[in-house]
C-alpha cells in the first residue's frame, strides 16, 4: 500500500511540475506575442429545441454580413448556417437557421470513410468548396441535391497520411484555391502549399513549420493576405497560433505571428475566418472542433487584428 501511495505521489508531483512548466512557458509566450487583441469567447451550446446528433466537430467557418451570420462545417459533412446576436460587438447568442448534409459526386449523402470534411470556402459568387481528409480531395458542392464536383486529384494527394491531410482551405482575391496537409512536410520540413487555378494544381511555395504547430485552418482576409491557423496538442490541452503572410508571385513574404495562446486558453480551434467589422477593424473568428467529446466544447473565439 505504501509503495502504491508513493507512486501516486510521485506521479502527482511530476504532473504538478509539468503544469507549472507549461504555465511558465505559456506566460512567457504571452509576453512575447500579443500582436492581436483578444475580444471574447462564446461557448456555443444549442438550445434543447435545436440540439441535434450532428452538432459538433466543427472545423470550417465563414463569417457573413459583417459578423451577423456564420456558415460552419462539421467533420461529418454537415453544413450549418446560423445567425449571431451581438452585445457591444461581442457574440451573445447563436441560432441555427439551416443545416444540410453534403452530397457526393453521385448525389448521395456523404457517409463513411469519405466523410471527413475539414476546410471550407464560400466564394463571393456563392460557390461552396470543401477540403477532405480520409480520402484527400477538394470538392465543389451544391446547396441542393445536385452532385458535387470533385476537383482532379494529383498522385501526391493519394499518398497523404490518413487523418493528416487537408484540414485547411482558402481562396485568394483572384479566385484561386489554396490547401495544405496538416502533417506531410516537404523535403525541407516545411508546409507544402497546393494551389488550384481553375484548371490544374501546382505548388507555388511552402510555409515554414516551427515549434510543433500544425496547420488546421486558413483564410485570405479582406486585406488580401493569407492567414493560417495552427494548433499544438500537449497532453493537458491545446495551443493555438495564427500567422499571416503577403502572397506574391515570388511566394509568401513578410511572415508575422499574430496570436500564440498559452496552453489550454481555448479548446481545439480548427476553423478561421478573417473579416472587417462595422468599424472597419480586422477580426479573426475561430471555431473549435469538440470531437463530439462531452469533455470538450464548441467555442467561437474572436480577436481583433492589426492591419
C-alpha positions in Angstrom: 0.0 0.0 0.0 2.8 2.4 0.9 4.5 1.7 -2.4 1.4 2.4 -4.4 0.9 5.6 -2.4 4.4 6.6 -3.1 4.0 6.0 -6.8 0.8 8.1 -6.9 2.5 10.9 -5.0 5.5 10.8 -7.5 3.1 11.0 -10.4 1.2 13.8 -8.8 4.4 15.8 -8.2 5.5 15.2 -11.8 2.1 16.2 -13.1 2.3 19.4 -11.0 5.7 20.1 -12.2 4.6 19.7 -15.8 1.7 22.0 -15.3 4.0 24.6 -13.6 6.5 24.4 -16.5 3.6 24.7 -19.1 2.2 27.7 -17.2 5.6 29.4 -17.1 6.2 28.7 -20.8 2.7 29.9 -21.7 3.2 33.1 -19.7 6.5 33.8 -21.5 4.8 33.2 -24.9 2.0 35.6 -24.0 4.5 38.3 -23.1 6.4 37.9 -26.4 3.4 37.7 -28.8 0.3 39.9 -28.3 0.1 41.4 -31.8 -3.7 40.7 -31.8 -6.1 41.6 -29.1 -8.4 39.0 -27.5 -12.1 40.1 -27.6 -14.2 37.2 -26.3 -15.0 33.5 -26.3 -18.6 32.3 -26.7 -19.4 28.7 -25.9 -22.0 27.5 -28.3 -24.5 25.2 -26.7 -27.7 24.7 -28.8 -31.0 25.0 -27.0 -33.0 21.9 -26.4 -35.2 22.6 -29.4 -32.1 23.0 -31.7 -29.9 20.2 -30.3 -29.2 17.5 -32.9 -26.8 14.5 -33.0 -24.8 16.2 -35.8 -24.0 19.3 -33.7 -20.3 19.4 -33.1 -17.0 18.6 -34.7 -16.8 22.0 -36.5 -13.6 22.6 -38.4 -14.5 25.2 -41.0 -16.1 28.6 -40.8 -17.1 31.6 -42.9 -18.4 34.9 -41.5 -21.1 36.9 -43.4 -22.9 40.2 -43.1 -20.3 41.9 -41.0 -20.4 39.3 -38.3 -24.2 38.7 -38.1 -24.1 35.3 -39.8 -21.8 32.3 -40.0 -21.6 29.2 -42.1 -19.8 26.3 -40.3 -18.8 22.9 -41.4 -18.6 19.7 -39.3 -16.1 16.9 -40.0 -19.1 14.7 -40.6 -20.1 16.5 -43.8 -22.8 18.7 -42.3 -23.1 22.4 -43.3 -24.8 24.7 -40.7 -26.0 28.3 -41.1 -26.5 30.3 -38.0 -27.3 33.9 -37.1 -25.3 35.7 -34.3 -26.6 38.1 -31.8 -24.0 40.6 -30.5 -23.8 42.8 -27.5 -21.4 45.7 -27.9 -19.9 43.8 -30.8 -19.3 40.6 -28.9 -21.2 37.3 -29.6 -24.0 36.7 -27.1 -26.1 34.1 -28.9 -26.0 31.8 -31.9 -29.2 30.4 -33.5 -29.1 27.7 -36.2 -31.2 28.6 -39.2 -30.4 25.8 -41.5 -28.4 22.5 -41.6 -27.8 20.4 -44.6 -25.8 17.2 -45.2 -23.3 17.4 -48.1 -23.7 15.2 -51.1 -21.1 13.3 -53.1 -20.3 13.3 -56.8 -23.1 10.6 -57.2 -25.6 12.8 -55.5 -25.8 10.6 -52.3 -25.4 11.9 -48.8 -21.7 11.5 -47.8 -21.1 8.8 -45.3 -18.4 6.5 -44.0 -14.7 6.9 -44.8 -15.1 9.7 -47.3 -17.0 11.9 -44.8 -14.1 13.7 -43.1 -14.8 17.2 -44.3 -12.5 19.9 -42.9 -11.7 23.1 -44.8 -14.5 25.5 -46.0 -14.6 28.2 -48.7 -17.7 30.2 -49.7 -16.8 32.2 -52.7 -18.1 35.7 -53.5 -20.3 34.1 -56.1 -21.7 31.7 -53.6 -19.8 28.6 -54.7 -19.0 26.2 -51.9 -15.7 24.3 -51.7 -14.7 21.8 -49.1 -11.4 20.0 -48.4 -11.3 16.5 -47.0 -9.0 14.2 -45.0 -9.6 10.5 -45.2 -9.8 10.4 -49.0 -7.7 13.5 -49.6 -9.5 15.8 -52.1 -11.2 19.2 -52.7 -14.8 19.3 -54.0 -17.2 21.9 -55.1 -20.6 21.3 -53.5 -24.2 22.4 -54.3 -26.6 23.6 -51.6 -29.2 21.2 -53.0 -29.5 17.6 -54.2 -27.2 18.1 -57.2 -24.0 16.0 -57.2 -20.7 17.5 -56.0 -17.8 18.1 -58.4 -14.5 16.6 -57.2 -11.5 18.5 -58.4 -8.8 16.5 -60.1 -6.5 14.6 -57.7 -2.8 14.6 -58.4 -1.0 11.4 -57.4 0.5 13.2 -54.4 -3.0 13.6 -52.9 -3.5 9.8 -53.0 -0.4 9.2 -50.8 -1.0 11.7 -48.0 -1.1 10.4 -44.4 -4.5 9.2 -43.1 -6.2 11.9 -41.0 -3.3 14.3 -41.6 -4.1 15.9 -44.9 -6.3 18.8 -46.0 -7.6 20.5 -42.8 -7.3 24.0 -44.3 -8.7 25.6 -47.4 -8.7 29.3 -48.6 -9.5 31.3 -51.7 -7.4 34.3 -52.7 -8.8 37.5 -54.2 -8.4 36.2 -57.8 -10.5 33.0 -57.0 -7.6 30.5 -56.7 -7.9 27.9 -54.0 -5.1 27.0 -51.6 -4.8 24.0 -49.4 -2.1 22.3 -47.3 -1.6 19.0 -45.5 -1.8 19.1 -41.7 1.3 16.9 -41.3 3.1 15.9 -44.5 6.1 18.2 -44.7 8.2 18.7 -47.9 11.8 17.6 -48.2 12.9 20.7 -46.3 10.5 20.1 -43.4 8.1 22.9 -44.4 4.4 23.0 -45.1 3.8 22.5 -48.9 1.1 24.7 -50.4 -1.2 23.4 -53.2 -3.0 25.9 -55.4 -5.9 25.3 -57.8 -6.1 27.9 -60.6 -9.4 26.6 -62.1 -7.7 24.1 -64.4 -4.8 22.5 -62.5 -3.0 22.1 -59.2 0.5 23.4 -58.6 2.8 24.0 -55.6 3.9 27.7 -55.7 5.6 27.8 -52.3 5.9 26.3 -48.9 5.5 27.9 -45.5 8.0 27.4 -42.6 6.9 24.9 -40.0 8.1 25.6 -36.4 7.7 24.6 -32.8 5.5 21.6 -33.4 2.4 23.6 -34.6 0.4 22.0 -37.4 -1.9 23.9 -39.9 -5.6 23.3 -39.4 -7.4 26.3 -40.9 -6.7 29.1 -43.4 -8.3 32.2 -44.9 -7.5 35.1 -47.1 -8.6 38.3 -45.3 -10.2 41.4 -46.9 -6.7 42.8 -46.9 -5.7 40.1 -49.4 -3.2 38.4 -47.1 -3.0 34.7 -46.2 -3.9 33.7 -42.6 -3.1 30.2 -41.3 -4.4 28.9 -38.0 -2.2 26.2 -36.4 -2.5 24.1 -33.3 -0.3 22.1 -31.0 -1.5 19.4 -28.5 0.4 18.8 -25.3 -1.3 16.2 -23.1 -3.2 18.6 -20.9 -4.6 20.9 -23.6 -4.2 22.8 -26.9 -2.2 25.8 -28.0 -3.3 27.9 -31.0 -1.2 30.1 -33.3 -2.3 32.4 -36.1 0.3 33.6 -38.7 -0.1 35.9 -41.7 1.8 36.4 -45.0 1.7 38.6 -48.1 1.4 36.2 -51.0 3.2 37.4 -54.1 4.3 35.9 -57.4 7.6 35.2 -55.6 6.0 33.3 -52.8 4.8 34.1 -49.2 6.6 37.1 -47.7 6.5 39.2 -44.5 5.5 36.5 -42.1 4.1 37.7 -38.8 2.8 35.8 -35.8 -0.4 37.5 -34.6 -1.6 35.0 -32.0 0.1 32.4 -29.9 -2.0 31.3 -27.0 -0.9 29.9 -23.6 -1.6 26.2 -23.2 -5.3 25.5 -22.6 -6.5 29.0 -23.4 -9.0 27.7 -25.9 -10.4 24.4 -27.0 -9.3 22.7 -30.2 -9.5 25.7 -32.6 -9.6 24.4 -36.2 -11.5 26.9 -38.4 -10.7 30.6 -39.0 -12.4 33.4 -40.9 -10.9 36.9 -41.2 -13.3 39.9 -41.9 -13.9 43.5 -41.1 -16.5 44.6 -38.5 -18.8 47.6 -38.8 -16.0 49.9 -37.5 -13.6 48.7 -40.2 -11.4 46.7 -37.8 -10.0 43.4 -38.9 -11.2 40.4 -36.9 -10.4 36.7 -36.7 -13.3 34.5 -35.8 -12.3 30.9 -34.9 -14.3 27.8 -34.1 -13.3 24.7 -32.1 -13.8 21.1 -33.0 -15.1 19.3 -29.9 -14.5 15.9 -31.4 -18.1 15.0 -30.2 -16.5 14.6 -26.8 -18.5 15.7 -23.7 -15.3 16.9 -22.1 -14.7 19.4 -24.9 -16.8 22.3 -26.1 -17.7 24.2 -29.3 -16.2 27.7 -28.9 -16.5 30.8 -31.1 -13.3 32.8 -30.3 -12.7 36.3 -31.7 -9.6 38.5 -31.8 -9.1 42.0 -33.3 -6.1 42.1 -35.7 -3.7 44.8 -36.7 -3.7 46.0 -40.3 
